[in-house]
Amino acid sequence: MNWPAFWRGFWRGITLAPAGFIDLFCAVTHGGGKIKRDSMGRINWQCDKCGRWSPYPSSLADERGVINRDLAVAGKEKA
């Protein structure tokens, strides 16, 4: 279980933020999810049960940096 996400959702739920209850329910009961690209093209996680996206997607700049570093290590620098 992802405890930091659980407690963030728990405290949002306590403060009666509507999204907080959904996050808390999902964190406690979801049955897993898939990593895929969201509508903004970022790599993100989506719950299989409720369809909720993680609030912590990877940024495109971070993704680009990792890809370029891996290409450099493989000796196939970006053209």
C-alpha positions as CSV (number, residue, x, y, z in Angstrom):
1,M,0.0,0.0,0.0
2,N,1.2,3.5,-0.8
3,W,1.0,5.0,2.7
4,P,1.9,8.6,1.8
5,A,-0.9,8.7,-0.8
6,F,-3.3,7.1,1.7
7,W,-2.6,9.7,4.4
8,R,-2.9,12.6,1.9
9,G,-6.3,11.2,0.8
10,F,-7.3,10.6,4.4
11,W,-6.6,14.2,5.4
12,R,-8.3,15.6,2.3
13,G,-11.3,13.5,3.2
14,I,-11.3,14.8,6.8
15,T,-11.3,18.4,5.5
16,L,-14.4,17.5,3.4
17,A,-12.8,18.1,0.0
18,P,-14.9,16.0,-2.4
19,A,-11.9,14.7,-4.3
20,G,-10.4,13.6,-1.0
21,F,-13.0,11.0,-0.3
22,I,-12.5,9.6,-3.8
23,D,-8.8,9.5,-3.3
24,L,-9.1,7.8,0.1
25,F,-11.6,5.2,-1.2
26,C,-9.4,4.5,-4.2
27,A,-6.2,4.2,-2.1
28,V,-7.9,1.7,0.3
29,T,-9.9,-0.4,-2.2
30,H,-8.4,-0.2,-5.7
31,G,-7.4,-3.4,-7.3
32,G,-4.3,-2.1,-9.1
33,G,-3.8,0.0,-12.2
34,K,-1.8,0.6,-15.3
35,I,1.0,3.0,-16.2
36,K,0.1,4.9,-19.4
37,R,0.1,8.4,-20.9
38,D,-2.5,10.8,-19.7
39,S,-4.3,13.4,-21.9
40,M,-1.3,15.8,-21.6
41,G,1.1,13.1,-22.8
42,R,2.8,12.5,-19.4
43,I,3.5,9.1,-18.1
44,N,1.1,8.5,-15.3
45,W,-0.7,5.8,-13.3
46,Q,-4.5,5.1,-13.7
47,C,-6.6,3.0,-11.3
48,D,-8.3,0.1,-13.0
49,K,-11.3,0.3,-10.6
50,C,-12.3,3.9,-10.6
51,G,-10.3,5.4,-13.5
52,R,-8.6,8.0,-11.2
53,W,-5.3,9.3,-12.4
54,S,-2.3,9.8,-10.0
55,P,-1.8,13.4,-8.9
56,Y,2.0,12.8,-9.4
57,P,2.7,12.3,-13.2
58,S,6.3,12.5,-14.5
59,S,7.0,15.7,-16.2
60,L,7.9,15.7,-19.9
61,A,11.2,17.4,-19.1
62,D,12.2,14.6,-16.7
63,E,11.1,12.0,-19.2
64,R,13.1,13.6,-22.0
65,G,16.2,13.8,-19.7
66,V,16.1,10.1,-18.8
67,I,15.6,9.1,-22.4
68,N,18.5,11.3,-23.6
69,R,20.8,9.9,-20.8
70,D,19.9,6.3,-21.7
71,L,20.6,7.1,-25.4
72,A,24.0,8.6,-24.5
73,V,24.9,5.5,-22.4
74,A,24.0,3.3,-25.3
75,G,26.1,5.3,-27.6
76,K,23.2,6.4,-29.7
77,E,22.9,10.1,-29.1
78,K,19.8,11.9,-30.2
79,A,20.2,13.2,-33.8
